Amino acid sequence: MSTILIVDDDEEIRYSLGRVLGSRGYQIETAGSGEEGIDKIKAGLKPDLIMCDVRMGGISGIETLQHMRSASSSLQIVLMTAFGTAQTAIEAMKFGAYDYIMKPFDVDKVIEIAEKAISSSKDMKSANKYEKKVNYDDYKEGIVGNSPAMQEVFKVIGQVAASDATVLVTGESGTGKELIAKCINQHSLRSGGPFVAVNCAAIPDNLIESELFGHEKGSFTGATTQRIGRFEQCDRGTIFLDEIGDMALATQTKILRVLQEGEIQRVGSTETIKVDVRVIAATNKDLEKMVEEKDFREDLYYRLNVFRIRVPALKERKEDIPDIVDFMLQNLVKERKARVTRVSPDALNALVSYAWPGNVRELGNVVYRSAVVAQGDAILMKDLPDTVRPAIAEVQVPVATAAAAAPEAPVAKIELGDTSARFQDGTIETAAPAETVAVPVTAVPLVEPMPVSLPAIYDKLYHELRERQEMRILTLIERQMIERAIAETGGNQARAAEILGITRNTLKKRLDEYSG
């Protein structure tokens, strides 16, 4: 049973909230001050949710929040306030509140927040089973992956690292092509020399030659001094030309000369300069197609494609995602960007299931963002962006065919006082005043399942009851659910209470009320 601690110096608020939330099957604890609430936590009370007023006699709700979070960083705390100022909201979230709610309370909103916070509390507890998956020190290159696809990449790196051969790294954007290039350099005989990375797509065409080869003073407007280019800077080292598929044809010609002759000319100079540079290039484009369409020089393509390494997309190696996430979390902690060290099972499953069109780069952004918004030391499902969280599945309801010869489907009848309806073809239709709502439990023959969302059913039922001016909606529906749970369990009250999410004492109380 989930426990809620209500901290407020107003006895009426404690009573009202306790009654509302207690009717949902939660065990209620109360405290009349922040100090009393803190004492209960220190004494060993471990509530699934704490609802705490902001303005109280004694210490404030913000101070109470800080003390409680110091005692246990996994507590889910909702602050209550009648003053929704920006400062209150900012401080509440800064110090780790799950949420805050305005007074006077909207009952539905209170219940909704309580349910979500308790669900997060359960996620936090499940995250306690999380175990480290990688040893951070074993991945100095920053490349994580034990999948067969990545093992092939590592093998090729090992084959080409010791040579000076040109390497072409291909793969989708965000797969980590620069990490591969750095790894090749680190394991090569040039590891002691410079490593220079150039993003060819980020430099305008009229400046890229100057960037790569340098220029002489006065060679063009704005060239007030001589400039050493990237090829000269990494002499006896390695240059990484990223996104080489975006390079202009004129510049491609000069790159080809470097590869063939090992020499360059600065812009505005006739002097030839010898350079000893290993070239690693990368692209996310189809160079073969570009060669066919004359957008990329064929001779340069063959010079670059001596060894080729294809980096797989993240969706092709999803088994690596748990290890990558663990490595990223350890890296964030090491760099003091976050203090999160764990991921709940549901959140990790969501990360593994997502398609990751942005590959490892997108995964890194999501992990960082989620670690920042996490209110404890674990990333929970609620901390993930909406785009990553799985959509709530709709309920699939079998629908009978309309054939006249087909026998009528059996129905389960739900007594609703003087209101009645019949579930047909995915909608609830009202009938003449009677005592039941009829819902088909089987259908003969069956066709493809028709998706019917529960909210739509609830909306229809609610409006039908309101049209009949029914003022006991919750009581009516609650009674029907209890009777069905008792029937399903053959009268086993303990099991029925578990299904309904209430205590056995609450169930007995309700049954006594109905029989009375």
Helices and strands as residue ranges (DSSP letters): E 3-7, H 11-22, E 27-31, H 34-42, E 49-53, H 61-71, E 77-81, H 86-94, E 99-102, H 107-126, G 127-129, G 136-138, H 148-161, E 167-170, H 177-186, E 195-199, G 200-202, H 205-213, E 214-215, E 227-228, H 230-233, E 237-242, G 244-246, H 249-261, E 263-264, E 273-274, E 277-283, H 287-292, H 298-304, E 307-310, G 314-316, G 318-320, H 321-334, E 342-343, H 345-353, H 359-373, E 378-379, G 381-383, E 396-397, E 411-415, E 421-424, E 427-430, E 436-440, E 450-451, H 454-467, H 473-488, H 493-500, H 504-515
